[in-house]
Amino acid sequence: MLLELRGYKSTISSLLLITPFFLWGTAMVAMKGVIPHTTPLFMAGVRLIPAGVLILIVAAFMGKPQPQSWLGWLWIIIFALVDGTLFQGFLAEGLVRTNAGLGSVMIDSQPLAVALLSLWLFQEHIGLWGWLGLGLGITGISLIGLPQEWIFHVFEAGITISIDNWRELFDSGELLMLLAALSMAVGTVMIRFVCRYADPVTATGWHMIIGGLPLWGISAVLESQQWENLVLSDWLALSYATVFGSAIAYGLFFYFASSGNLTSLSSLTFLTPVFALIFGYIFLNEVLTTIQWFGVFLTLISIYLINQRENIGGNQKPTITEVRSQESGVKS
């Protein structure tokens, strides 16, 4: 009976781990029709500030403490500027200027940056199988998001990058998406330092509010007609993206990031375009090509390799899922 209970808790723990990425993927589908009717910085603020308020309300009901020291608030403010203002700002502006598939690939490449930062700062073991998994993950999301003609061109002619290509890169928004990915990676690593001085749930709520305010401030100065063209379905989509795609997703993600293995957790980001692709197919009748299905397959293989890299390599260290399961068993 005890083994059955632990197995049940392990299943629940695994489902909670993938929940943020499921919510981010479905929120991307919900936001597709909203982007043409609003402005990017206003939309980014909507995804942050109301979600932050919701998280703080839940934290209060849970009895989570507020930050007490000036160091706690300082780390939260830095965290807010990096993971809130910079990440959401670069993301919103980049989505307007770049192809949605290419933008998704660039954003979801951030596990590679997280792995490098975690190796440098926390000496997290990656190993051969971990690097192989990261490589397969980047390949998989590239097959999912990049146009087929690009992929075939690479195989046929190789990659040649001229000065004009670089100029096009800077002008078309891809650089903004890369900066967004880097900001998210730094924010993911930074939560470890924030949680030395503040509760992770409370810190997540405050960082979303503080990070969203500059976005609304800049939007008020530089943008116009932020909400005049929004219809009821747009507001419903914004509500879903705010409550589920931001409040719940970020709350869970940074809670796990505060103590789990960052490389393993961040690798699950590869699931975001998979969920977006599948639900785009279900609700928006978007057709999945054979290459995209192969990309999904490679992505799932990459996540398995990264999360099981210690077991495959013969070093029996517990994965993040196993650690959560063990913690639940001890508490029970």
URQUI-V296808 format. One line per field, one symbol per residue. burial: # if it has 16 or more other ideal C-beta (glycine too) atoms within 10 Angstrom, else .. Layout:
burial = ???
This chain:
burial = ........##..##..#.##############.##.####################.##....#..#....##.##.##################..##.###############.##.....#.##.##.###.###.#######..........................####################.##.####################.##......#...#...#..##.#########################################...........#..##.###.##.######.#......#######..#....
